[in-house]
Amino acid sequence: MDIFEKCYEFDTADAIKRAGLYPYFRTISSGQDPEVVIDGKWVVMLGSNSYLGLTSHPEVKRAAQDAIAKYGTGCAGSRFLNGTLDIHVELEEKLAAFMRKPAALAFSTGFQVNLGVISCLVERGDVVYLDKLDHACIIDGARLGFGSVVKFHHNDMNDLGRRLEVHDSKRAALVVVDGVFSMEGDLVNLPGLVKAVKPHGCRVMVDDAHGIGVLGKHGRGTAEHFGLEDDVDLIMGTFSKSLASVGGFIAGEAKVVDYIKHTARSMMFSAAAPPASVAAVLKALEIIEREPERRERLWENTRFMAAGFKSLGFDTGESVTPVIPVLVGDDTLAFVMAKRLQEEGVFVNPVVSPGVPPGRALLRTSYMATHTRAQLERALAAFAKVGREVGLIQ
């Protein structure tokens, strides 16, 4: 049996390509701005996670350029050995202060944060409780650990409570959830989760990749939004959304972060984040703190689009964030609509199973503080046209 046999038999992507509907790996020839260039054509970008529009901010770009001039393009090693620069340490100190946690640790990617943190904390005999719609990196991190994995129904704290009722108190436990669920844009029921978990002594970790910079009075994310920062033990964040770069971090108690620093394999054995990426995050943090109006504009755009979709008759599910899904149900329909929308000048991300449950395919749209009202109106007009063409709306 050839290990490559499965590769030769894989035909899913080719079938979609033959149908002219392949929506992945589209090549963008410009920055991650409210409008981007694809195939020489400008389209309104409704698929970016640059919520605050900082990826092209002149100060962020200049900070990255200055870091390259001083440190070069890479660190030539892992943080654990020769790759820790003074700006890595500065960034971790500023992240801890921003998140109001004693300590923070930066990783080279957000995916690596969850791989490393969960797998090193959840050992043999331990239990990790996951929401069934948790992000893939949370699930993979739990798989890499040697503990037991228990999944509860999406955002159903009664189901979590029932599972915790039969939990063996002699087994250490960690509950890991997304703050903002990245496909459908709904928020974790954090108050319900904290109430369910407290009697059982479980620790709580929130992946706030899509919440930091977006939620809370100061942009600290889901826990700040609900006023429960002291009840969340670990907060994971990423640099590839509001923080305009690439990488990620974990914030929590100093002893816990120190343990992760010395045992998380995805940090210890990966090259350190390059200087330009680190400097970009430092500058993005500064801008987030001094320009809260960016977050206000993001929410104005979010409310405008949510109301616009509703008035057209689209189903946007339970979204209460700048991630607004347009539910279409059928996988093929999602591909067809994504193609037609791009032809009409709008970029969206089609999400199909297993990214969402079967029969719940959607078009994932997301918004930026820097979108103009004219751009959003053009997007709604395109959605109205395509939605009527396919019979999704009247």
Secondary structure, 3 states (H helix, E strand, C coil): CCCCHHHHHCCHHHHHHHCCCCCCCCCECCCCCCEEEECCEEEEECCCCCCCCCCCCHHHHHHHHHHHHHHCCCCCCECCCCCCCHHHHHHHHHHHHHHCCCEEEEECCHHHHHHHHHHHHCCCCCEEEEECCCCHHHHHHHHHCCCEEEEECCCCHHHHHHHHHCCCCCCCEEEEEECECCCCCCECCHHHHHHHHHHHCCEEEEECCCCCCCCCCCCCCHHHHHCCHHHCCEEEEECCCCCCCCCEEEEECHHHHHHHHHHCHHHHCCECCCHHHHHHHHHHHHHHHHCHHHHHHHHHHHHHHHHHHHHHCCCCCCCCCCEEEEEEECHHHHHHHHHHHHHCCEECEEECCCCCCCCCEEEEEECCCCCCHHHHHHHHHHHHHHHHHCCCCC
